[in-house]
Amino acid sequence: MGIYLNPDNLSFYNAVNHSHFYVDKTPLIAFTNSVLFGEQKNICVSRPRRFGKSMAANMLVAYYSRGCDSRELFQNLKIAGDPGFEKHLNKYNVIHLNIPNFLEDAEDAGDLIRFMKEDLLDELLRTFPDVQMPKRITLTSVLATIFDQLKVPFVFVIDEWDCIFREYKNDTAAQEKYLIFLRNFLKNQPYVALVYMTGILPIKKYGDHSALNMFDEYCMTNQRNLAELTGFTEAEVKELCDRYQMDFEMTKRWYDGYNLKGMSIYNPRSVVMSMTGHDFDSYWTKTETYESLKKYIQMDSFGLREIITKLIAGEHYPVNSDKFQNDMVTFNSADDVLTLLIHLGYLTYDFDTETVWIPNAEVQKEFLNSVEDGGWEHIMHSIQQKQRLRRLSEKNI
């Protein structure tokens, strides 16, 4: 077992056996097994922070890595009943990269790429001393040589692949350099059996194309057939409410509201904290300061103030999410700002009606915190009046 190459299953083992509770999302493995080696083998899953991205990544590492024996770990989980379970269990060379780890000492994207190449090459060369390496030692040539001689494909699990777009928001040259590195590293390489990337943002576009156009994307505007694996489903939350003796309707009001292809998805971080603390509070939104939301919704352009007022009042609003450039600085319309808020988890999106709204009470509270001053006072008063009237109407019903 190694740091990046063929890690053990300890992270997933702890999640299953030592967390307060574990919700079984192993059907994701059946999906990734179904696309191994094929045209859909490159998967990019983007979700808001604390929506289980790292948990899923650790699960795939535990399942595919040759650095451990995970049969017992998975034997009581859903994937154990899948016909392909034994065929792919711990059969691949896995490379697991958590990209923020390489940012610690990096001054720019060039450093990040260099650190990643050096660390991976060092571990590959130490792990495979009997492989006759090529004269020209590069990351891709070494991986290709190992695969050619040992005939064991590689599975790449890349967590928070897009952190560079959050750390270097305005450095487009660095971002493009990073995308080109990933393309050369992963695209059309014979050693690749599967690439599973997670992040918050969809893949950045430059001009009319993306450097990583080989990826199938699953994001908050369209999670496709991974919708039920994005967060907690209603059935899963009902089971948790029964187990922890929590009021389901109150849980629904606080943490439900993410509409993914018609499926109701709950915020997993908040549900976990609510169940274990036996109360209802803003748990997910407290993992990041409300200033991160405030700077977007208080932008003095595109008629955002009026739109945000309607959203806080409970209205749905039409959005064209297709124009979004998949970064955190390119805003040419209100649609771009609202689409970013979908990906960040502050709004939810209906794929069929192409509208957005504030998903639940927890997130609405964050919006209210963000507009309670700074010239929004009269708008806040109007919203409060509407809310009082709505509560009176509901009470009379």
Secondary structure, DSSP 4 states (H G I P E B T S, - for coil): --SSBS--SHHHHHHHHHSS-----THHHHHHHHHTTSTT-EEEEE--TTSSHHHHHHHHHHHHBTTS--HHHHTTSGGGGSTTHHHHTT-BEEEEEEGGGGGTT-SSHHHHHHHHHHHHHHHHHHH-TTS---SS--HHHHHHHHHHHH---EEEEEETTTHHHHHTTT-HHHHHHHHHHHHHHHTT-TTEEEEEEEESSPPP-BTTB-TTTT-EEEBTTB-GGGGGGTSEEHHHHHHHHHHHT--HHHHHHHH--EEETTEEEE-HHHHHHHHHHTS----SGGGS-THHHHHHHT-SSTTHHHHHHHHHTT--EE--GGG--SSSS--SSHHHHHHHHHHHTSSEEETTTTEEE--SHHHHHHHHHHHSSSS-HHHHHHHHHHHHHHHHHHHH-
